[in-house]
Amino acid sequence: MKGSVTLNLKDIIEKSNLNIEKEKILYKEPMKNHTTFKIGGPAECLIKIDNEEDLEEILKLANENKITINIIGNGSNLLVLDGGIKGITLEIKMEKVEIKKQQEKCIIEVESGIKLGKLAQMLAKEEISGLEELSGIPGTLGGAIIMNAGAHGKEIKDIIKSVNCIDMEGDKKVFSKEEMNFKYRESILKNSKYIVTSAILELQSGKREEIMQKMKQYLEYRKEHQPIEYPSAGSTFKRGEDFITAKLIDEAGLKGYKIGGAEVSTKHAGFIINKGNATAKDILKLVEYIKTTVYDKFNKNIELEIQIMGEE
């Protein structure tokens, strides 16, 4: 139509009179500031979401204007590509915690944006046990649920009662533990249209000193065995059904192998680290080299554990 103007994303958002504080809305925001890899091109628009009302409002706006929505938490299991992310990226920062103690059993309703370490510290103060093994995982509860994160023989599925979600149309749904279909680093929500808003956890009473001691031991183990002094996205590859992936990478002689700023950690071969100004392209090239080398030497296919988002 003559004289019609196509609004860009910034115009659409600013003309919509959202009830969201302006400082929570960032344009052309470098995603290296929002991922533990410290890598990633700009998000066209990044919005920090710390309550469900804001989330519902943005989903409504996105639906009305056919805007793509992407969801991140702490960005700890994520590689954002160098071309950045189109549309709206929602950084979920909702953190409310409600505790109900029932004798030995403790029912906790927790919003999805809280980091597991922060939640574990909070529960330890309340003398609630059951999250110690997962306390060193650097992600949020929401990300941990989607990926069924685990450490030290425990997975998030072991403490979940139910999960509250909202879909891209703004419809709410509650998934029981059984409906979540948890598997190794998988759940029904992986690659789904649902956003985790909160979950109900079932834990138990414990003694503060014992809980804190356990958490300290797990943290020391992590410091000793994982390259936490460098930016990474955690364990890069999934464990195999009949093999330990990091062991094969090590046996293939790949510890310390570099492409650009990306390196296979010399401390733990299952981690690719950002040794300095690595690009997403460096990481992906190194991933492909590792996959090919391991297949050629051991005839084993290895799979990525980290999620990839954005455009090259």
Secondary structure, 3 states (H helix, E strand, C coil): CCCCCCCCHHHHHHHCCCCCCHHHEEEEEEHHHCCCCCCCCEEEEEEEECCHHHHHHHHHHHHHHCCCEEEECCCCCEEECCCCEEEEEEEECCCCEEEEEECCEEEEEEECCCEHHHHHHHHHHCCEECCHHHCCCCCEHHHHHHHCCEECCEEHHHHEEEEEEEECCCCEEEEECCCCCCECCECCCCCCCEEEEEEEEEEEECCHHHHHHHHHHHHHHHHHHCCCCCCECCCCECCCCCCCHHHHHHHCCCCCCEECCEEECCCCCCCEEECCCCCHHHHHHHHHHHHHHHHHHHCCCCCECCEEECCC
